[in-house]
Amino acid sequence: DILGRQEVHRIIETLRKDYDAVVSDVEKLNFTTGHIQKVMQGLLREQVSVRNMVEILETMADYGAITQNTDILIEKVRQRLARQISLQYADGDSRVLHVITVNPSILQVMIQNKLDTMNGPIVAWDIAMQQAWIAEVSKTIVSVQNSGYVPIILVHEEARRLVKASIDRELPGVVVLAVQEIIKEIKVESLGEINVKL
């Protein structure tokens, strides 16, 4: 498993020495080591570094009174780490982020067919739609790779987790970012749009 509970406990105790107020704020909201572990694992699963633990805990403290939902907290932490995420995927000195977008009507259907499960939200549409979606995503990804770019799908915050969940089994390595995770210094260039006939 990515990042054990004991390891997370050690990280928190180390942070407590210099950032006691931040750790205390998180604990006052009844966040356990397990909650923090799940947020960290969710970030690591999508190659987001957890080195900036102060930002991660501060975000959990900021949103903890509103929600204890791990999926929502992960999205809020990702947004707080926007600079880190933007620079991780933008082209070096040019600061250009080459992305694939998704037709808004597809995203709307995904949001309408959202189903919350124990493992997070999924898109509960029929098998034929899922197959058509994966076929289109795969085709677009191959086209982008053939042009020499890393495939990165960019969508709105509300759809990011759903898009990732919908392709994760067949295309686990594909990066899905939210518009809210991109800092203003980054120039975004679209390499194409994924569209599926509904």
Secondary structure, 3 states (H helix, E strand, C coil): CCCCHHHHHHHHHHHHHHCHHHHHHHHHCCCCHHHHHHHHHHHHHCCCCCCCHHHHHHHHHHHCCCCCCHHHHHHHHHHHCHHHHHHHHCECCCCEEEEEEECHHHHHHHHHCEEEECCEEEECCCHHHHHHHHHHHHHHHHHHHHCCCCCEEEECHHHHHHHHHHHCCCCCCCEEEEHHHCCCCCEEEEEEEECCCC
